[in-house]
Amino acid sequence: MKTTLNKRVTFMSLFLATMIAAGHISTAKAQDLYDDTEELLQDGGALQMDEIQVDGKLSPSELLRKRREKLEERNKMMVEKKIEDIRVKQEIALTNKLSDAFTKGLNNLNEDKVQVTQAAPQPVVQPQPVVQPQPVVQVIETRVEKVEEPKVEKNSKVIPYLGAQSIKGKNNLDLETKLNIGINLETKVDSNITMGLGLGYTTLSATDISNVYTTTTSICTTANCGAREMSYNKLTVEANGKYFISLDSKIKPFVGLGLGFNRTSLKYDDNGSYYYNGVTLGNEGSSSNHFTAAAKLGLEADLTDTIGFNLDLSYAKALTSGFNSESDVASSSNPDQLRLENVSKAMEDADVTAVQAGLVIKF
């Protein structure tokens, strides 16, 4: 094996020597060509043209054109000579560069000692079976989500109600209403505040035993023969405002204030008139127009977005007095009229407590 290696080294040395010799010869020829080109470029006479023969039959413009064409041809030849000169220089530089590279490679090859040893046999690796990837099944779950429509807030409501009133005042006045009904219309002016207008009607009946009314045929001898039934009616128009303490739950407590105008009437039911001791009896009556202020406390509970119920506790007190007699006879000459007027004034000045329950309808 060493003999074969030596033969290869000797062959490579001869080959490189031949290439270097050829390179030197080519370099010499290229150098001679370059020198000849340089002499031609430096010798101005080589590019000189013959004198232009002026033909008398040609016009001056034709003569100038011919001269210009001669000058353009000479300029073209000079440019080509210059380009050839540049190419020759580049070829000479490239040839010298390749010659130096071959020379250095040959010197390195002669200096290095090459030792070749047989490589150990490599173990044969059996190919592993190719495992085919299992197909991946991707399950795509599709869900249809129900888009909820935005809720439209209902800011107005109507509240029909039913309740009872207690009227307590001076001289042991203590009455309970027979009927107390009404309706409120409210609207929201702020997140916690509503303003409203209500209309209410109240009626009650009472027995008055402190009067002198008798029958027309006989004189009263029993203890209750002078008792008379009274009827009381009140119509109220009220402006109110409520402040809801909490809005986070379905049950919403509130406090409120109200200002009401009241039209009341009080009269005896058995009002057939007759004369007794020179006095006309049986046509007594009184009425009143007055304002009241009320304080309220209650709650509202939502059953649905539209329906709910209301519970209201209120206390009212008269602010003004507007008593008016409806009898044709002055109270000074009619004891029952005087009695009716006194009761009417006492009811007007009394403390009125009301409890009401209503149905809330929002819209």
Secondary structure, 3 states (H helix, E strand, C coil): CHHHHHHHHHHHHHHHHHHHHHHHHHHHHHHHHHHHHHHHHHCHHHHCCCCCCCCCCCCHHHHHHHHHHHHHHHHHHHHHHHHHHHHHHHHHHHHHHHHHHHHHHHHHHHHCCCCCCCCCCCCCCCCCCCCCCCCCCCCCCCCCCCCCCCCCCCCEEEEEEEEEEEEEECCCEEEECCEEEEEEEEEECCCCEEEEEEEEEEEEEEEECCCCCCCCCCCCCCCCCCCEEEEEEEEEEEEEEEEECCCCCCEEEEEEEEEEEEEEEEEECCCCCEEECCEEECCCEEEEEEEEEEEEEEEEEECCCCEEEEEEEEEEEECCCCEEECCCCCCCCCHHHHHHHHHHHHHHHCEEEEEEEEEEEEC
